[in-house]
């Protein structure tokens, strides 16, 4: 077997038994807690001391869970406080001295002010390792060409992702989506990539626009792998099929930009979620999204994701509540990959409640997409005011894909969508059909919710 034929990028770690992985996590966690306590003013005073703890007091995982959660809103406030105290936004949770910080990553800022990640060379090495594990498992090898059609710059899925791709010997074409669809297609035709990384909504748009802009079908672009980022993609069966057939490519969900929580889906049908590949550098937890009480990680468990970086130097997140709701699967996957899996159900702040029923926008998109080609799969949820509470009925606009429809055709489609939403999601919708391509397409993350002004 050649080096390129091996199944895993780092087999020694990726195939550790659950018991050995837990032992490694605990060893690294104890070291990380001491490091955080000694080097972060904020962690020491606001997390340890206010809870009446020192690292020596944490002898079990239950002890560790006594440390208060760290939230995104708190993170943003810390950045503001740090500017006041130090003149820069990363002085309170950053543990490494400034001369060791070599990169600052940022979230996209789609849910508010961007949050910053500070990284040392050690942290970049960890991130690159995680990217290698994901792409290697799905078949990428040195010599493959990857066109990156995400937002570039300091966004965690932008240029930092390019580093990870290059570190395993892949050739990266970092076009970025900022230049527009025409530029992405121009470089696709010029560089002949095997791989496309983009949001699934941009992938859909590219399938629609390629014939108009190039005279070619999207299948003629030569894309063999499509990696969804930033939004649910492979986990929505109809969308996965649309991307697979539109590009003639294998389609994967994956997550983990500038942080240590990394996952990748496999090719198993039905979609089994993403495999968690970074357990040696990240400890995941689940908490109740309302009470924040711990939820046991067990097969089928649902909760808000919380994670702690281990083996991290720059700005190590500790019990960080990201705001994503996930479902955990601990039973073995038929693909043979060994670790637990997870599905991202949606963001806690995106969840809508209609007459006591919880609804995630991605679930609604999954239903609407099943009616392609009679719909384009594109929709918007129209709210009078921000959620989560929604006064019924739930108003949605759906792009139809009908050619010269009669009123009877339109009403028939509305009735069928209405019925499936009621049966599957237990919500009564108010559906408005709109013309194909009349709803905005966005090149970055696309929000399915529109607040009526």
C-alpha positions as CSV (number, residue, x, y, z in Angstrom):
1,X,0.0,0.0,0.0
2,X,1.4,3.4,-1.0
3,X,1.3,6.4,1.3
4,X,-1.6,7.8,-0.7
5,X,-3.6,4.6,-0.3
6,X,-4.0,4.8,3.5
7,X,-7.5,5.3,4.8
8,X,-6.8,8.0,7.4
9,X,-4.5,11.0,7.4
10,X,-3.4,10.2,11.0
11,X,-4.4,6.7,11.7
12,X,-2.8,6.5,15.2
13,X,-5.1,9.2,16.5
14,X,-8.2,8.8,14.3
15,X,-8.6,5.2,15.3
16,X,-8.0,5.5,19.0
17,X,-10.5,3.5,21.1
18,X,-13.1,5.6,23.0
19,X,-11.3,4.8,26.3
20,X,-7.9,5.9,25.0
21,X,-9.4,9.1,23.5
22,X,-11.0,10.0,26.8
23,X,-7.7,9.4,28.6
24,X,-5.9,11.7,26.1
25,X,-8.6,14.3,26.4
26,X,-8.4,14.4,30.2
27,X,-4.6,14.7,30.2
28,X,-4.8,17.6,27.7
29,X,-7.7,19.2,29.5
30,X,-5.9,19.3,32.8
31,X,-2.9,20.9,31.2
32,X,-5.1,23.4,29.3
33,X,-7.1,24.5,32.4
34,X,-3.8,25.3,34.2
35,X,-2.6,27.2,31.1
36,X,-5.9,29.2,30.8
37,X,-5.9,30.0,34.5
38,X,-2.3,31.3,34.5
39,X,-2.4,33.2,31.2
40,X,-5.9,34.7,30.8
41,X,-7.1,37.5,33.2
42,X,-10.7,36.9,32.1
43,X,-10.7,33.1,32.6
44,X,-8.9,33.3,35.9
45,X,-11.2,36.0,37.4
46,X,-14.5,35.5,35.7
47,X,-14.6,31.8,35.2
48,X,-12.5,30.1,37.8
49,X,-12.5,32.5,40.8
50,X,-16.2,33.5,40.5
51,X,-17.1,29.8,40.6
52,X,-14.8,29.3,43.5
53,X,-12.5,27.0,41.6
54,X,-8.8,26.6,40.7
55,X,-7.5,24.0,38.2
56,X,-6.5,21.7,41.1
57,X,-10.2,21.6,42.2
58,X,-11.2,20.0,38.9
59,X,-10.8,16.2,39.4
60,X,-13.7,14.9,37.3
61,X,-15.6,16.0,34.2
62,X,-18.5,16.9,36.4
63,X,-16.2,19.3,38.3
64,X,-15.2,20.8,34.9
65,X,-18.8,21.5,34.1
66,X,-19.0,23.8,37.1
67,X,-17.0,26.4,35.1
68,X,-19.6,28.9,33.7
69,X,-20.4,28.8,30.0
70,X,-18.7,31.3,27.7
71,X,-21.2,32.7,25.1
72,X,-20.8,34.6,21.8
73,X,-22.4,37.7,23.3
74,X,-19.9,37.5,26.2
75,X,-17.1,37.1,23.7
76,X,-18.1,40.3,21.8
77,X,-18.3,42.2,25.1
78,X,-14.8,41.0,26.1
79,X,-13.5,42.3,22.8
80,X,-15.0,45.7,23.5
81,X,-13.7,45.7,27.1
82,X,-10.2,44.7,25.8
83,X,-10.1,47.6,23.4
84,X,-10.8,49.9,26.4
85,X,-8.1,48.4,28.5
86,X,-5.4,47.4,26.0
87,X,-6.2,49.2,22.8
88,X,-6.9,46.0,20.9
89,X,-9.7,43.5,21.0
90,X,-8.0,40.3,22.1
91,X,-6.2,41.0,25.4
92,X,-8.5,39.3,27.9
93,X,-8.9,35.7,26.8
94,X,-5.8,35.5,24.6
95,X,-3.3,33.4,26.6
96,X,-0.1,33.5,24.4
97,X,2.1,36.6,24.4
98,X,1.6,38.9,21.5
99,X,4.9,38.0,19.9
100,X,3.6,34.4,19.5
101,X,0.3,35.4,17.8
102,X,0.8,35.0,14.1
103,X,-2.8,35.1,12.8
104,X,-6.2,36.5,13.7
105,X,-9.2,34.8,12.2
106,X,-12.7,36.1,12.3
107,X,-16.3,34.7,12.1
108,X,-18.4,35.9,9.2
109,X,-20.4,38.2,11.4
110,X,-23.7,37.1,10.0
111,X,-25.3,36.9,13.5
112,X,-23.8,40.1,14.8
113,X,-20.3,41.7,15.3
114,X,-17.6,39.3,14.1
115,X,-15.7,37.4,16.8
116,X,-12.0,37.1,16.6
117,X,-9.7,34.0,17.1
118,X,-6.1,34.5,17.9
119,X,-3.7,31.8,16.8
120,X,-0.1,30.8,17.3
121,X,1.9,28.6,15.0
122,X,0.9,25.6,17.2
123,X,-2.8,26.5,16.7
124,X,-2.4,26.8,12.9
125,X,-0.7,23.4,12.8
126,X,-3.7,21.9,14.7
127,X,-6.2,23.5,12.3
128,X,-4.2,22.3,9.3
129,X,-4.2,18.8,10.7
130,X,-8.0,18.8,11.1
131,X,-8.5,19.9,7.5
132,X,-6.2,17.2,6.3
133,X,-8.1,14.6,8.2
134,X,-11.4,15.7,6.6
135,X,-10.4,15.9,3.0
136,X,-8.2,12.9,3.1
137,X,-11.1,10.7,4.2
138,X,-13.2,11.7,1.3
139,X,-10.7,10.9,-1.3
140,X,-8.7,14.0,-2.0
141,X,-5.0,13.5,-2.6
142,X,-1.9,15.6,-3.6
143,X,-2.4,16.7,-7.2
144,X,-6.1,17.5,-6.9
145,X,-7.1,21.1,-7.6
146,X,-9.5,22.9,-5.2
147,X,-11.4,26.0,-6.2
148,X,-12.4,27.9,-3.1
149,X,-15.5,29.9,-3.7
150,X,-16.1,31.0,-0.1
151,X,-15.5,34.5,1.2
152,X,-11.8,35.0,1.5
153,X,-9.9,37.5,3.8
154,X,-9.7,36.7,7.5
155,X,-13.0,34.7,7.5
156,X,-12.3,31.4,9.2
157,X,-13.4,29.5,6.0
158,X,-11.4,31.8,3.8
159,X,-7.6,32.1,3.5
160,X,-7.1,30.0,6.7
161,X,-8.8,27.1,5.0
162,X,-6.4,27.5,2.1
163,X,-3.6,26.9,4.5
164,X,-5.1,23.6,5.5
165,X,-5.7,22.5,1.9
166,X,-2.2,23.3,0.9
167,X,-0.7,21.6,3.9
168,X,-1.8,18.2,2.6
169,X,-0.4,18.9,-0.9
170,X,-3.6,20.1,-2.6
171,X,-3.4,22.8,-5.2
172,X,-5.7,25.7,-4.2
173,X,-7.3,28.3,-6.4
174,X,-8.5,30.9,-3.8
175,X,-10.9,32.8,-6.1
176,X,-13.3,33.8,-3.4
177,X,-16.9,34.6,-4.1
178,X,-16.5,38.3,-3.7
179,X,-15.6,38.7,-7.4
180,X,-18.9,37.3,-8.5
181,X,-20.3,34.3,-10.3
182,X,-18.6,35.2,-13.7
183,X,-15.1,35.3,-12.1
184,X,-15.7,32.0,-10.3
185,X,-16.7,30.4,-13.6
186,X,-13.9,32.0,-15.5
187,X,-11.3,30.5,-13.1
188,X,-13.1,27.2,-13.1
189,X,-12.8,27.0,-16.9
190,X,-9.2,28.2,-16.7
191,X,-7.8,26.0,-13.9
192,X,-9.9,22.9,-14.3
193,X,-10.5,22.1,-10.6
194,X,-11.5,18.7,-9.3
195,X,-13.1,20.2,-6.2
196,X,-15.4,23.1,-5.4
197,X,-15.9,24.5,-1.9
198,X,-18.9,26.8,-1.5
199,X,-22.1,27.4,0.3
200,X,-24.8,25.0,-1.0
201,X,-27.0,28.0,-1.9
202,X,-24.2,29.3,-4.2
203,X,-23.8,25.8,-5.6
204,X,-27.4,25.9,-6.6
205,X,-27.0,29.3,-8.1
206,X,-24.0,28.2,-10.0
207,X,-25.9,25.2,-11.5
208,X,-28.5,27.7,-12.7
209,X,-26.1,30.3,-14.0
210,X,-23.5,28.1,-15.7
211,X,-25.5,27.5,-18.9
212,X,-26.4,31.2,-19.2
213,X,-22.9,32.5,-18.7
214,X,-20.8,29.8,-20.4
215,X,-23.1,27.9,-22.7
216,X,-22.1,24.7,-20.8
217,X,-23.9,22.5,-18.4
218,X,-22.5,22.6,-14.8
219,X,-21.7,18.9,-15.2
220,X,-19.2,19.9,-17.9
221,X,-17.1,21.9,-15.4
222,X,-15.3,18.7,-14.2
223,X,-16.2,19.1,-10.5
224,X,-15.9,15.7,-8.9
225,X,-16.2,16.8,-5.2
226,X,-18.5,19.5,-3.8
227,X,-18.0,20.5,-0.2
228,X,-20.8,22.4,1.5
229,X,-19.8,25.1,4.0
230,X,-21.7,27.6,6.0
231,X,-25.2,26.1,5.5
232,X,-26.9,22.7,5.6
233,X,-26.4,21.0,2.3
234,X,-25.7,17.3,2.1
235,X,-28.0,16.7,5.1
236,X,-31.0,17.9,3.0
237,X,-31.7,14.9,0.7
238,X,-33.3,16.9,-2.1
239,X,-30.5,19.5,-2.0
240,X,-27.8,16.8,-1.9
241,X,-29.3,15.2,-5.0
242,X,-29.6,18.5,-6.8
243,X,-25.9,19.3,-6.2
244,X,-24.8,15.7,-7.0
245,X,-26.7,15.7,-10.3
246,X,-26.1,19.3,-11.2
247,X,-22.3,19.0,-10.9
248,X,-21.9,15.2,-11.3
249,X,-20.0,15.3,-8.0
250,X,-19.8,13.7,-4.6
251,X,-21.3,16.0,-2.1
252,X,-20.2,16.4,1.5
253,X,-21.1,18.5,4.5
254,X,-18.1,19.7,6.6
255,X,-17.5,22.2,9.4
256,X,-14.6,23.7,11.3
257,X,-12.9,26.8,10.0
258,X,-10.7,28.7,12.5
259,X,-11.8,26.7,15.6
260,X,-11.1,23.1,16.8
261,X,-14.5,21.6,16.3
262,X,-14.3,19.7,13.0
263,X,-16.6,17.3,11.2
264,X,-17.1,15.7,7.8
265,X,-19.9,13.6,6.4
266,X,-19.4,10.3,4.7
267,X,-21.2,8.8,1.7
268,X,-23.6,6.6,3.7
269,X,-27.3,6.8,2.7
270,X,-29.4,7.9,4.4
271,X,-27.3,10.8,5.6
272,X,-25.8,9.9,9.0
273,X,-24.5,13.3,10.0
274,X,-20.9,14.5,10.2
275,X,-18.1,12.5,11.8
276,X,-16.4,14.4,14.6
277,X,-12.7,14.1,13.7
278,X,-11.0,16.5,16.2
279,X,-11.7,14.9,19.6
280,X,-8.0,15.0,20.5
281,X,-8.1,18.8,20.3
282,X,-11.7,19.6,21.3
283,X,-14.0,18.4,24.0
284,X,-17.7,18.6,23.0
285,X,-20.6,19.0,25.4
286,X,-24.4,19.4,25.1
287,X,-26.5,21.7,27.2
288,X,-30.2,22.5,27.3
289,X,-30.6,25.7,25.1
290,X,-32.9,27.3,27.6
291,X,-31.6,26.2,31.1
292,X,-28.0,25.6,30.0
293,X,-28.0,22.4,32.1
294,X,-25.7,19.6,30.9
295,X,-27.2,16.9,28.6
296,X,-25.6,13.5,28.5
297,X,-23.9,12.7,25.2
298,X,-25.7,9.6,24.1
299,X,-27.1,8.3,20.9
300,X,-29.9,10.6,19.6
301,X,-29.3,13.3,22.2
302,X,-30.2,16.9,21.1
303,X,-28.8,20.1,22.7
304,X,-26.8,23.2,22.2
305,X,-23.2,22.6,21.3
306,X,-20.5,23.6,23.8
307,X,-16.8,23.0,23.2
308,X,-13.4,23.4,24.8
309,X,-10.1,23.6,23.0
310,X,-7.3,21.4,24.3
311,X,-3.7,21.7,23.1
312,X,-4.3,25.3,22.1
313,X,-2.2,28.4,22.8
314,X,-3.7,31.6,21.4
315,X,-7.3,32.2,22.4
316,X,-8.4,28.8,23.7
317,X,-12.2,28.7,24.0
318,X,-13.3,27.1,27.3
319,X,-16.9,25.8,27.6
320,X,-17.9,28.0,24.6
321,X,-21.6,27.9,23.7
322,X,-21.6,28.5,20.0
323,X,-25.4,28.7,19.6
324,X,-25.7,25.7,17.2
325,X,-28.2,23.0,18.1
326,X,-26.9,19.6,17.2
327,X,-28.0,15.9,17.5
328,X,-25.4,13.3,18.5
329,X,-25.1,9.8,17.2
330,X,-22.8,7.4,19.1
331,X,-23.8,4.1,17.3
332,X,-21.3,2.9,14.7
333,X,-21.7,4.2,11.2
334,X,-21.9,1.7,8.4
335,X,-19.1,3.5,6.5
336,X,-16.6,2.1,9.1
337,X,-15.3,5.5,10.4
338,X,-15.1,5.0,14.1
339,X,-16.1,8.2,15.9
340,X,-19.4,9.8,17.0
341,X,-21.4,11.8,14.6
342,X,-23.5,14.9,14.7
343,X,-26.1,16.8,12.7
344,X,-26.4,20.5,12.9
345,X,-30.2,21.1,13.3
346,X,-29.9,24.9,13.2
347,X,-29.0,27.9,15.3
348,X,-30.7,28.3,18.7
349,X,-31.5,31.9,17.7
350,X,-32.9,30.8,14.3
351,X,-35.4,28.4,15.9
352,X,-39.0,29.5,15.5
353,X,-41.9,28.5,17.7
354,X,-45.4,28.4,16.2
355,X,-48.2,27.3,18.6
356,X,-45.7,25.4,20.7
357,X,-44.0,23.6,17.7
358,X,-40.3,24.2,17.2
359,X,-39.3,24.7,13.6
360,X,-35.8,25.2,12.1
361,X,-35.7,27.0,8.7
362,X,-33.4,24.3,7.2
363,X,-36.2,21.7,7.8
364,X,-38.6,23.9,5.9
365,X,-36.1,24.3,3.0
366,X,-35.8,20.5,3.0
367,X,-39.6,20.1,2.4
368,X,-39.8,22.8,-0.3
369,X,-36.8,21.4,-2.1
370,X,-38.6,18.0,-2.5
371,X,-40.9,19.7,-5.0
372,X,-38.2,20.5,-7.5
373,X,-38.4,21.1,-10.4
374,X,-41.9,22.5,-9.7
375,X,-40.1,24.8,-7.3
376,X,-36.6,26.1,-7.5
377,X,-36.0,25.1,-3.9
378,X,-35.6,28.8,-2.9
379,X,-37.8,30.3,-0.2
380,X,-38.1,33.0,2.4
381,X,-39.8,32.9,5.8
382,X,-41.6,36.2,6.3
383,X,-41.8,37.4,9.9
384,X,-43.6,40.5,11.3
385,X,-40.9,40.7,14.0
386,X,-37.9,38.7,15.1
387,X,-38.5,35.2,16.5
388,X,-38.6,32.8,18.1
389,X,-42.3,33.3,18.7
390,X,-44.3,33.5,15.5
391,X,-48.0,34.4,15.4
392,X,-49.6,31.8,13.1
393,X,-49.9,31.2,10.2
394,X,-46.3,30.9,9.2
395,X,-45.9,33.0,6.1
396,X,-43.5,31.7,3.4
397,X,-42.6,32.8,-0.1
398,X,-41.7,30.0,-2.5
399,X,-40.2,30.3,-6.0
400,X,-42.2,28.0,-8.3
401,X,-40.5,26.4,-11.3
402,X,-43.6,25.9,-13.4
403,X,-43.6,26.8,-17.1
404,X,-46.6,28.9,-18.1
405,X,-48.6,27.7,-15.0
406,X,-52.4,28.1,-14.9
407,X,-54.0,29.2,-11.6
408,X,-55.0,25.6,-11.1
409,X,-51.4,24.5,-11.5
410,X,-50.3,27.1,-8.9
411,X,-53.0,26.2,-6.4
412,X,-52.3,22.4,-6.8
413,X,-48.6,23.1,-6.0
414,X,-49.5,25.2,-3.0
415,X,-51.9,22.5,-1.7
416,X,-49.2,19.8,-2.0
417,X,-46.5,21.8,-0.2
418,X,-49.0,22.9,2.5
419,X,-50.0,19.3,3.1
420,X,-46.4,18.0,3.4
421,X,-45.4,20.8,5.8
422,X,-48.4,20.1,8.0
423,X,-47.8,16.4,8.1
424,X,-44.0,16.5,8.5
425,X,-43.4,19.7,10.5
426,X,-46.8,20.0,12.3
427,X,-47.1,23.7,11.2
428,X,-49.9,25.3,9.1
429,X,-48.2,27.5,6.5
430,X,-49.5,30.5,4.5
431,X,-47.7,30.0,1.1
432,X,-47.2,32.6,-1.5
433,X,-45.8,31.4,-4.8
434,X,-43.5,33.9,-6.5
435,X,-41.8,33.8,-9.9
436,X,-38.6,31.8,-10.5
437,X,-35.3,33.7,-9.6
438,X,-37.3,36.6,-8.0
439,X,-35.9,36.0,-4.5
440,X,-32.3,37.3,-3.9
441,X,-29.4,34.9,-4.2
442,X,-26.5,35.5,-1.9
443,X,-22.9,34.4,-2.4
444,X,-22.2,34.0,1.3
445,X,-24.5,32.4,3.9
446,X,-28.1,32.9,2.9
447,X,-30.6,33.7,5.6
448,X,-34.0,32.0,5.0
449,X,-35.7,34.5,7.3
450,X,-36.8,38.0,6.2
451,X,-38.2,40.5,8.7
452,X,-41.1,42.5,7.2
453,X,-40.3,46.2,7.3
